[in-house]
Amino acid sequence: MSSDGVVALNNYLQDRGLVALLLWDDRQSGPLHAPEWTSTCQLEGKVVGVGHGPQKQKARDMAAKEALKALTETEAG
């Protein structure tokens, strides 16, 4: 199971001294035998990424990748 997105996001935020502002909200729905996770990545109270998956780690990874993309586009723009 890959968590490259979470690692990349943490490295990006750590380089900028912002890692302490990162907050995760993980919610599980659906039946126990087939859960669906939704992870929301927030930075300074603002949602910067949302991910869904059958496991919390996959949902977080998807959210982290979305957040990193949004943050780097904002920085470049």
C-alpha positions in Angstrom: 0.0 0.0 0.0 1.4 3.3 -1.1 1.4 6.5 1.0 3.6 8.5 -1.4 1.0 11.3 -1.5 1.0 11.7 2.3 4.8 11.6 2.4 5.1 14.2 -0.4 2.6 16.5 1.2 4.3 16.3 4.6 7.7 17.0 3.0 6.3 20.0 1.1 4.7 21.4 4.2 7.7 20.7 6.4 10.0 22.6 4.0 7.7 25.6 4.4 7.2 25.3 8.2 3.5 24.6 7.7 3.2 20.9 8.8 1.8 21.9 12.2 -1.2 23.5 10.4 -2.2 20.2 8.7 -5.4 18.6 9.9 -7.0 15.3 8.8 -10.7 14.4 9.1 -11.3 10.7 8.4 -14.8 9.3 8.2 -16.0 5.8 7.6 -19.3 4.9 6.0 -21.0 1.8 4.6 -21.1 -1.7 6.0 -18.2 -3.1 8.0 -17.5 -5.7 5.4 -17.2 -3.1 2.7 -16.3 0.3 4.3 -15.8 3.5 2.3 -13.4 6.0 3.8 -13.5 9.7 3.1 -10.5 11.7 4.2 -10.4 15.5 4.2 -7.1 17.3 4.3 -7.2 20.8 5.8 -4.6 23.5 6.0 -5.3 26.5 8.3 -8.9 25.4 8.5 -9.3 25.4 4.7 -10.1 22.1 2.8 -7.3 21.6 0.3 -7.9 17.9 -0.6 -10.6 15.2 -0.3 -10.1 11.5 -1.1 -12.2 8.3 -1.0 -11.2 4.7 -0.8 -11.9 1.3 0.7 -9.1 1.9 3.3 -8.3 5.0 5.3 -4.7 5.1 4.0 -5.8 5.1 0.4 -8.3 7.8 1.0 -5.7 9.9 2.8 -3.2 9.3 0.0 -5.7 10.5 -2.6 -6.6 13.6 -0.5 -2.9 14.4 0.0 -2.1 14.2 -3.7 -5.1 16.5 -4.4 -3.9 18.9 -1.7 -0.3 18.9 -3.0 -1.5 19.6 -6.5 -3.7 22.5 -5.3 -0.9 24.0 -3.2 1.8 23.8 -5.9 -0.6 25.3 -8.5 -1.4 28.2 -6.1 2.3 28.7 -5.4 3.2 28.7 -9.1 0.3 30.9 -10.1 
